[in-house]
Amino acid sequence: MVLTTRLTDPNAAAHERVYRALRQQVMHGEMAPGQALTLRGIGKQFGVSMTPAREAVRRLVAEGALTLSSSGRVTTPELSPERIEELAAIRALLEPEMAARALPRAHFALIERLAAINVLNAEAVARQDAVAYLRTNLEFHRTLYLRAQSPAMLALCETVWLQLGPTMRALYARLRRNEPPQHHRMILAALRAGDEPGLRLAVRTDVTQGLRHLAS
């Protein structure tokens, strides 16, 4: 047997690292809506050259996580009320379905894991930590949806979450939450009871109620 060694492209590895880090920052609302980014600034932040920074930005623009103007200006999404309404409608369609598909596989350990994440979510609210709140909120939903075993649906959900990340941060600041979302408790109760209609309703309400405030 002849063994061959594949050389790793350092730029490819660097761009993947930058892409994942920026993607997470956008999704978790670490950037404000309409915040401008530069390739030079990204390169300096992550200690990489322009090439991996440019490639990471290109991928994020394709996913809708960043926008690129005709003049070449790169910013985070700044969504119109119509766009928010559209993305809320997509969440209302996709996420209850994913939760329902996860329900038959919602064993005790999963429910306990979701309850633990919800505790972290409540702690973030108590600290008024918007980024931690958004991160644990999405972790709660993603942990449940992984049990649906529907990777294409989950990928679509994450694309929507990416586009909404900065806007959700703005929503958090507007609502000034002082308690965790009550619908998470309703989701947990429906999972424990095996109540699919109740689960669908709780998820649909949870993922759309805040966005309706921004779209109105």
C-alpha positions as CSV (number, residue, x, y, z in Angstrom):
1,M,0.0,0.0,0.0
2,V,1.3,3.4,-1.0
3,L,0.6,6.2,1.5
4,T,0.3,9.7,0.3
5,T,0.5,12.8,2.4
6,R,-2.1,15.6,1.7
7,L,-0.7,19.0,2.4
8,T,-3.1,21.3,4.3
9,D,-3.7,24.7,2.8
10,P,-3.1,27.2,5.7
11,N,-5.3,29.8,4.1
12,A,-8.2,27.3,4.0
13,A,-7.8,26.5,7.7
14,A,-7.5,30.1,8.5
15,H,-10.6,31.1,6.5
16,E,-12.6,28.3,8.2
17,R,-11.7,29.5,11.6
18,V,-12.6,33.1,10.8
19,Y,-15.8,32.1,9.1
20,R,-17.0,30.1,12.1
21,A,-16.1,32.8,14.6
22,L,-17.8,35.6,12.6
23,R,-20.8,33.4,12.0
24,Q,-21.2,32.8,15.7
25,Q,-20.8,36.5,16.5
26,V,-23.5,37.5,14.0
27,M,-25.9,34.7,15.1
28,H,-25.5,35.5,18.8
29,G,-26.1,39.2,18.3
30,E,-22.5,40.3,19.2
31,M,-22.8,42.9,16.4
32,A,-25.4,45.6,16.0
33,P,-27.7,45.8,12.9
34,G,-26.0,47.7,10.1
35,Q,-22.5,47.4,11.7
36,A,-19.8,47.9,9.1
37,L,-16.9,45.5,8.8
38,T,-13.6,45.7,6.9
39,L,-11.4,43.0,5.6
40,R,-8.4,44.8,7.2
41,G,-10.3,44.9,10.5
42,I,-11.3,41.2,10.3
43,G,-7.7,40.2,9.4
44,K,-6.3,42.2,12.4
45,Q,-8.9,40.7,14.8
46,F,-8.1,37.1,13.9
47,G,-4.5,37.5,13.0
48,V,-4.9,36.4,9.4
49,S,-4.2,37.9,5.9
50,M,-6.7,39.5,3.6
51,T,-7.3,36.2,1.7
52,P,-8.9,34.1,4.4
53,A,-10.8,37.2,5.7
54,R,-12.2,37.8,2.2
55,E,-13.2,34.2,1.7
56,A,-14.9,34.1,5.1
57,V,-16.9,37.2,4.3
58,R,-17.8,35.8,0.9
59,R,-19.4,32.7,2.5
60,L,-21.2,34.8,5.1
61,V,-22.6,37.1,2.5
62,A,-23.9,34.1,0.6
63,E,-25.7,32.9,3.7
64,G,-27.3,36.2,4.4
65,A,-25.3,36.8,7.6
66,L,-23.6,39.8,6.1
67,T,-24.6,42.2,3.3
68,L,-22.4,43.5,0.5
69,S,-23.3,46.8,-1.2
70,S,-22.5,47.7,-4.8
71,S,-19.6,49.9,-3.5
72,G,-18.1,46.9,-1.7
73,R,-19.2,47.9,1.8
74,V,-19.8,45.0,4.2
75,T,-22.3,45.3,7.0
76,T,-24.5,43.1,9.2
77,P,-28.1,42.8,8.1
78,E,-30.4,45.8,8.8
79,L,-33.8,44.3,8.3
80,S,-37.0,46.1,7.2
81,P,-40.3,45.3,9.0
82,E,-41.4,43.3,5.9
83,R,-38.2,41.2,6.0
84,I,-38.6,40.6,9.8
85,E,-42.2,39.5,9.2
86,E,-41.1,37.1,6.4
87,L,-38.4,35.6,8.6
88,A,-40.8,35.3,11.5
89,A,-43.2,33.4,9.2
90,I,-40.4,31.0,8.2
91,R,-39.6,30.3,11.8
92,A,-43.4,29.8,12.5
93,L,-43.5,27.2,9.8
94,L,-40.2,25.4,10.3
95,E,-39.6,25.3,14.0
96,P,-42.9,23.8,15.3
97,E,-42.5,21.1,12.6
98,M,-38.9,20.3,13.8
99,A,-40.1,20.2,17.4
100,A,-42.9,17.8,16.5
101,R,-40.4,15.5,14.7
102,A,-38.2,15.6,17.8
103,L,-41.0,14.7,20.2
104,P,-40.9,10.9,19.7
105,R,-37.2,11.0,20.6
106,A,-37.5,13.4,23.5
107,H,-36.2,11.1,26.2
108,F,-35.8,12.1,29.9
109,A,-32.1,13.0,29.4
110,L,-32.9,15.4,26.6
111,I,-35.6,17.2,28.6
112,E,-33.2,17.5,31.6
113,R,-30.6,19.0,29.3
114,L,-33.1,21.5,27.9
115,A,-34.1,22.4,31.5
116,A,-30.5,23.0,32.4
117,I,-30.0,25.3,29.3
118,N,-33.1,27.2,30.3
119,V,-31.6,27.8,33.8
120,L,-28.5,29.4,32.0
121,N,-30.9,31.4,29.9
122,A,-32.7,32.7,33.0
123,E,-29.3,33.6,34.5
124,A,-28.4,35.6,31.4
125,V,-31.7,37.5,31.7
126,A,-30.9,38.3,35.4
127,R,-27.5,39.6,34.4
128,Q,-29.0,41.6,31.5
129,D,-26.5,39.8,29.3
130,A,-28.0,40.1,25.8
131,V,-25.4,37.9,24.0
132,A,-25.6,35.1,26.6
133,Y,-29.3,35.3,26.4
134,L,-29.4,34.9,22.7
135,R,-26.7,32.2,22.8
136,T,-28.6,30.1,25.3
137,N,-31.9,30.7,23.7
138,L,-30.7,29.4,20.4
139,E,-28.9,26.5,22.1
140,F,-32.2,25.5,23.7
141,H,-33.9,25.4,20.3
142,R,-31.1,23.7,18.5
143,T,-30.7,21.0,21.1
144,L,-34.3,20.1,20.7
145,Y,-34.3,20.3,16.9
146,L,-31.2,18.0,16.6
147,R,-33.5,15.2,17.9
148,A,-35.7,15.7,14.8
149,Q,-32.9,14.3,12.7
150,S,-33.8,16.6,9.9
151,P,-30.5,18.2,8.9
152,A,-31.9,20.1,5.9
153,M,-34.6,21.8,8.0
154,L,-32.0,22.6,10.7
155,A,-29.7,24.2,8.1
156,L,-32.6,26.4,6.9
157,C,-33.3,27.4,10.6
158,E,-29.7,28.4,11.1
159,T,-29.8,30.5,8.0
160,V,-32.8,32.4,9.4
161,W,-31.1,32.7,12.8
162,L,-28.0,34.2,11.1
163,Q,-30.0,36.9,9.4
164,L,-31.9,37.7,12.6
165,G,-29.0,37.7,15.0
166,P,-28.2,41.5,15.1
167,T,-32.0,42.3,15.0
168,M,-32.7,40.0,17.9
169,R,-30.0,41.9,19.9
170,A,-31.9,45.1,19.1
171,L,-35.2,43.5,20.2
172,Y,-33.7,42.4,23.5
173,A,-32.6,45.9,24.2
174,R,-36.1,47.2,23.3
175,L,-38.0,44.7,25.4
176,R,-35.7,44.9,28.4
177,R,-36.5,41.4,29.6
178,N,-36.4,40.7,33.3
179,E,-37.5,37.1,33.2
180,P,-36.8,34.2,30.9
181,P,-39.3,33.4,28.1
182,Q,-42.3,31.6,29.7
183,H,-42.8,29.6,26.5
184,H,-39.7,27.6,27.2
185,R,-41.5,26.2,30.3
186,M,-44.5,25.5,28.1
187,I,-42.2,23.6,25.6
188,L,-40.7,21.6,28.5
189,A,-44.2,20.7,29.9
190,A,-45.4,19.7,26.4
191,L,-42.4,17.5,25.9
192,R,-42.9,15.8,29.3
193,A,-46.6,15.2,28.5
194,G,-46.0,14.1,24.9
195,D,-48.4,16.8,23.8
196,E,-47.7,17.5,20.1
197,P,-50.3,20.2,19.6
198,G,-49.2,22.0,22.8
199,L,-45.6,21.7,21.7
200,R,-46.3,23.2,18.3
201,L,-48.2,26.1,19.8
202,A,-45.5,26.8,22.4
203,V,-42.7,26.8,19.9
204,R,-44.6,28.9,17.4
205,T,-45.5,31.5,20.0
206,D,-41.9,31.5,21.4
207,V,-40.2,32.1,18.1
208,T,-42.5,34.7,16.7
209,Q,-43.9,36.9,19.6
210,G,-40.8,39.1,20.0
211,L,-40.3,39.5,16.3
212,R,-43.9,40.7,15.9
213,H,-42.9,43.7,18.1
214,L,-40.2,44.7,15.7
215,A,-42.2,44.2,12.6
216,S,-45.2,46.2,13.9
